């Protein structure tokens, strides 16, 4: 959406042309200039002017920068305030033409968009530099300009207050640093006749978590955990004992949060590798966090290869765990060098191939995880070659006491060889992505579930849980999708407007949305079949004196706010579930709350805070003049525009 301004001067009406709302500069020889610039207002000539994000840099048009002799030009320069919007020339009011950069131009509608030659003061002196100015793509969404509905520009720095209608008070769940959200994903009892002590996965959860997934929700982290925990994750991260696993390996996918407040994402399902570093969330703001698990077309690959060591007895190696570990490590190191991959991305497996007539054969299986773009190079490096064979043989012969495993005739070293060297194969695997406020954080996370399931271990938790460590945070609007959402869809999900899931995704019920909790005072599941956040998860401590006649119990006791069940003793099995006085609580607040609103700017130009202060009164007035506002229209002589009322994100 673009806005036209009309200016009445000496009885003549001029229509100001459209100007980009945000620009980015690339290619400057002064690194600080390579940033984004927001539209601030217009100068006396009608030309727009821009201010750099978090800096004093400005882009503006000056008909004559020295007030008399110079040509008209677009200028990039540092200003303590803003360009003088009352003067017709010499807008920095110093009678000099000293700037960081400029380009001669007579076009007042907007700075030259594209790549042009600018005169720039570089560290080595004045020179011609090819600068590119580009309009920042808003991905099909435009922020309505009526951010706020009152302006107070008369104080020291100026202030904008009173947010619009999207700031609706609601309830959210606060963990209070002692609790977290918990979703049951396995049946609580083993069906009769099933000979296992591991309860089977709930059918809907198993189906949901076997393909592409998106976990997304809003978090306001008030304090970090004392030790590493997680914001979102599955049971493998929860405990220090084996519960649902059939082995000691607890499978998981998780968005972690460190004691510093920084988040990251990883998984150990199947053959997986990599880690994505995210931002620090300890900034006193709400953030939308999304973990994308793209299993079907994830952009990752796994290159596999196997070969055998002839006349090497596996039983001897396996019987000496120190020898087994050393040989595995040496092969790992050799493969890392050969493939130019990190050791964390490589798996080495040794197995007993066969023993015939005393002849030993030990099989070596290799798997290397990498990005798809590097798969061909990795495959080429694993093809049988003199260097590959030499590295593998070197790893074998340099292992301590390895000769004890040789079975060939003397000299044994002459009979030990690489045998049945298979051609490497590429398998395309899934990848994980981490988005915060719709910004993707760079990193590589690939996984091939194999026989695993990311959610195999029976719980899904938000707001903490790793080894019993909660995160002191508030949570709202948590959703689980059975598809990998796009960045554009994540932007749309950040709107304050209610979600129409059928229109958003389409298709048949549940429209790929398998679980959705507003976390606004109840535990109901709004969509889909996963309605298991029930009696296991909602205990409230009852406090008072004497006895409660309705429940027939003496205080204190605990009552399930879903089923109404009342118990005298808060059992150990209840400690990891949501509770109120004994755990978390529902409080007034939330994503679109007047008192604690997510400040998503500068990414989307929407300063969602209770007030915004400026560096000067002039900046405040420029901001106010640039924004229509229904509530202040009568006093500011601006038209009433109800469709622009309030601060929200949405389509044009």
Secondary structure, 3 states (H helix, E strand, C coil): CCCCCEEEECCEEEECCCCCCEEEEECCCCHHHCCEEEEEEECCCCCEEEEECCCCEEEEEECCCCCCCCCCEEEEEECCCCCCCCCCCCCCCCCCCCCCEEEECCCCCCCCCEEEEEEEEECCEEEEEEEEEEECCCCCECCCCCCEEEEECCCCCCEEEEECCCCCCEEEEECCCCCCEEEECECCCCCCCCCCCCCCECHHHHHHCCCCEEEEEEEEEEECCCCCEEEEEEHHHCCCCCCCCCCCCCCCEEEEECCCCEEEEEECCCEEEEEEEEEECCCCCCEEEEEEEECCCCCEEEEEEEEEEECECHHHHHHCHHHHHHHHHHHHHHHHHHHCCCHHHEEEEEEEEEEECCEEEEEEEEEEEEEHHHHHHHHHHHCCCHHHHHHHHHHHHCCCCHHHHECCCCCHHHHCEEECCCCCEEEEEEEEEEEECCEEECEEEEEECCCCCCCCCCEEEECEEECCEECEEEEEEEEEECCCCCHHHHHHHCCCCCCCHHHHHCCCCCCCEEEEECCCCCCCCCCCCCCCCCCCCCEEEECCCCEECCCCEECCEEEECCCCCEECCCCHHHCCCCECCCCCEEEEECCCCCCCCCCCCCCCCCCCCCCEECCCHHHHHHHHHHCCCCCCHHHHCCCCCHHHCCCCCCEC
